[in-house]
Amino acid sequence: MVFSFDGFHGTSFDSAKKILSNNYELSIGDDEWLGDGVYFFVSGVSTKISELAEKWAITQSWDNEKKIYKYKDYCVLYSNIQVKESEYLDLTIEDGVEILSYLVERYKDKIETIGKKMKFYDGLILNLARGEGFLPLEVVKGNFYIKFAQERIERINLRTSNCTICTVYNPNKNIISNSIKITGQIK
């Protein structure tokens, strides 16, 4: 069985042009929400996924240290994501959470040995499972609370998930098509 997702990725207009010509670059690091990969907003907690990607593109443009926008022109890309059932982990359902809990137990000692001090371990655990070939993961989906511009400005901090995201570890394999969905300019 093959799962198919509509994914939306918010970024700068310049980055969107590079993505369309060369495909996506991975976000790398154990502190990434779901480990290494390209991140997309997908249907789940919200059906307004292109709007969430647009809010993300605008939020990410702000440089909090310099108090300026890093870019003014933004873009939301639409991508069709396809993945085999055996290479997909859905953390929005009980079975997926049980698998993650099992991975936590499996890697608990290794994490202590590594000595990483992190706030959240999801990305590290998923990277370990993939890196060791324990799980042949290509796409992982989960529910998260993301602070967009308004939440950051108003210092709103909730625990209730406001979006569903997925990460794609191998865009050349699992992203079937890309196109521009929304363009805009930050005022």
Disulfide bonds with the S-S distance in Angstrom:
none
